[in-house]
């Protein structure tokens, strides 16, 4: 592959956010940008530069060593006009802000990117298949993500690329999700034991997003599917037992039970997520059809991830 051709469209890239996913993207993209002699900038909050935590100090030092320029800017509270002016400085914007910015932010950012005339945009769509899910899933952020796609498809001046990843692999094992209780020895399935879910690690997302961004001929106006793994909740239970080397009790949370939980606690974010992922449709895709499988790029499956984190899981 011609090395230079990989960098034709990389001039002046902005990554929004230096969190878990943003750093994963930057670690893979920065060396390629540096080789090509193209600038790479990451947007961070002004407060984090003025009064950084110890972790932020380490993160920003790593970014400086990678040759990434730090741009202080308040995405959440800035006026739309300021957003447009800031975005207008860049050819490509890769949005790694996540949902922490609050409701409406992703639509606001998308509209500002388009108004600024950015040539290429990777929106924060590192999640499930919002086209299949549509609106009315009971998860408001999913509705907003569907709206972002509608906005992008309604215009032709800014090229867009959506990278669908499923949920972060670690999300399966977060105590707050209630899927795996290592201490009590319980694995819970959502919807049915054969309901499937696609998951991808941030490291895999960072590597694959970089490859997709660099792909020649250039990928444009497409949804690209990637996956570290796609498994059913039954397979997840088996993996947990094999890795932890003990038997776990299996509890099924049916769609009916999850719907009732949501009625009782409509503002409970995790109740919304559990109800949404129990639906199945749009939450998974066949790994053999993904970009990484077609390109022969290895990824970290669920069993390998859990083995690496076994000590922490207990």
N, C-alpha and C positions, 0 to 999 in steps of 0.2 A: 504493500500500500504506500502510495506517495505521501511522505510525512507532511510536506508543505500543504497538500490539498486538504489535510485535516483541519487547517487553521484559517482557511479562506474567510470564514464568517465569524471569526472569534474576536475581531477587533473591538475593544472597549466593552467588556462584559461587567455587569453589576449583579451581584448576588445579594438578595435581601435576607439578612439574618445570619448570625453566626452561632445558632443553637446546634442541637445534635445533627439535624439533617444538613443545615447550611455548612457546618464544618466538614461533614462527609463529602459534600460536593466540592468544597474548596480544596480539600486535600488531594483530590484526584485532578481537578481542573487546573490548579495553580501551576504545577510543573509543566503542563502542556502549553499553557499561556506563556510561561517564561521562555520555553524553548522557541516559541513562535515570535517572541518579542512583542506580545500584545498585552495591554494593560488589563488588570483584574482588580475590581473594587468590591468591598463588602460594606453594606450599610449596617451600622450599629447605632444604638441610642447614645446621645450625647452624655447622658448621666453615667453610662457604663464606662465611658472614657475618663470622665472627671472624677468619679468615685467608684472605681472598679472593685469587684470582689476579688479574692485571691484566685478563684477559678478564671475569672475574666482576664486578670493579669497574665495568666499562663496562656489562655487562648489567644490573646492579642499579640503576645510575644511569638507564638507559633505562626500566626498569620504574617507578621512582619518578616520572619525568617523565610516564609514561603513567597515573599515578594508581593503580598496582597495589600493594597491601599485601604485604610480604614476611613470610612466616610460617616461622620456623626450626623444623624438626622432623626427627627421624631415622626415616624410614619403615622402614628395613631392620631396625634393632635394637630398635625400640620394642615394648613388650608390646601384645598385642591389645587389652587394656582401654584403653590410652592412645590407640591408633588410633581406637577406637570413640568415645571422648570427643571427640577432635579432629574427626573427621568429622561428629559430631552437631551441630556449629555451622553446618553449611552445607546449603543447599537442593539445590545441584547440584555434582557433582564430575566434573571432566574429567581423566582419567588420561593423562598424557604422560610417564610414567616410563621406558618402554622396557623392554628385557630386561636392562639392566645391573644391575638390582637383585638378580638371581640367581634360581635355580629356586624355584618355590613362592610367590614374592612376589605374583604377580598373583592367585592363588587367595586368599591371605591378605588382600590389600587388598579384594578383592571381598566376601569374607565380612564384613570389618569395616565396609564401606560399608553392607551390608544390615542388619547388627546395629545400626548407628547410626541407622537410619531415614532415611537420605538419600533425598530425594524423586526425584532424577533422577541417573543415572550414565552417563557415557561411559567405558567401560573401555578399557584399552590393548588395542585390537583393530585398530589402524591397520596392517593387513597383508592377508593373503590370506583366501580363503574357507574357514575352518576347518570349516564344516558339510560341504562337499564332500570335503575332505581326510580328515576323521574322525581317528581315532587310529591309531597304528602307522605313521606316515609316515617314521619314522627320525629325526625332528626333535623332541626332547623338549619344546621350548618350544611347538611346535604342539599337542602333546597337552594341555599345560596350558591353552592358549587355548581348546581345545574344552571342557575342564572348566569354564572360566569361563562359557562360554555355557550349559552345562547348569545351573550354579548359578543364573544369572540367570533362566533360563526356569522354574525350579522354584518361583519365588515371584511374588507379584503386588503387593507393597507399594511396591517401588522400581521406578520406570520406568527403562528402559535404552534406549540407542541405540548401536548398533555402526556405526562408519564404516569400511568396507572400502576400502583404498586401493591394495592391491598393495604392491610394494616401493618404497622411495624411488628416484627416478630416478637419483640419484648412485650408488646401489649397483651399477648396471650397469657403472660405469666405475671402481669402486674396484679398485686393483691386487690386493688380497687375494682378490677374488672369482674372479680368473683369467679373466674373460670377454673383456676387451679388454687387449691388451698393445701400447700405442702405440709403445714403443721397438722391439720386435721385429716390429711390423706384423702382429699375429695377432688374429683375432676367433674366439672359440669359441662354438659353439652347444651347448645342453643338450638331450639326448634326441633331438631331430630339428631340422632347420632350420625346420620349420613349427610347432614348439612355440611357444606364445605366452606372453607375460608382460605383466601390467598394472603400470604404474609411475605414481607421483604425486610431485610435488615437495613438500617441507615447506611452502612458501609456499602452494601450492594447497590442501594439507590444512588449513592454518590458516584460510584464507578460507572453504573449503567447510564445515568443521566449525562455524565461527561461523554461517554461514547455516542449517545444519541445526539447530543449537541454537535459533536464533531463529524458525525456521519456524512459521507459524500456518496452519491448526490445528497444534497441537504434535505433533511426531513422537514416538511412544512405542513401545517394545518391538518395534523393527524393526532389521534389518540394511540399511543404506543403502550402496549402491555408488557410489564416485567413481573417476575416473581422469584423470590428465593425458594418458595415452596407453596404447594397447594395441598391441603389435607382436610379430611373430615374430622369432626369432633371425636368420633370413635378412634380414628388413627392417632389423634392427639393424646387420648387417654392411654393408648397402648405405648406410645413413645415415652410418656411420663413414667409409666410403670417400668419400662425397660431401662431407662436411664437412672431412675432413682432406686431400682432394684427392690421394689416392694409393691404390694397390691394397693390400689386406690379404689375407694368407693366411687361409683359412677351415679351422678344425679342429672336427670334430664330436665331442663327448664323449657317447657313447651311454649309455643307461640301464645297460647291462651294465658298461661301464667305470667309471661313477660308483659303481655298487654294489660293485664290486671295490675301488675306492679307499676306500670307507667301511668295508669289512671289514678292510682293512689298517690304517686309521687311524680307528677308531670315535669317538675323542674330538676329531677335527678338525672344528671348528664349520663351516668353509667347505665341507668335503667333505659335511657333512650338508645344508647349504643347496643346494649344487649338485645333489645327488641329489633333493632335494625339488622344486626348480624344474624339473627335467627331467621330472617327472611330467605337467606340463601342467594336468591337471584341478584346478580350484580356485585356480590361480595367475593366471588371467586372466578377464576378462569384456568383453563388447562395449561399447565406449565410448559407443555411441549409446543404450544403455539406462541410463546412469548419471544420477545426480542432477544433475551439472553440465551434461550434454548436454541433459537435459529442461528445465532452467531457463535454458539459453542462457548459462551462465557460462563465459567463456573460460579455458582452461588452457594450460600450457606443454608442448608435445609434445617428444619426445626430440630431434628434430633442432634445434629452437629452443634447447633446454637445452645441447646440445653446442656449438652455434655460440657461445653466450655464454661457454662454458668452454674454447674451443678453444686459447687461448694456454696455459692451465694443462695441458691434455692433451698438448701438445707435438706 
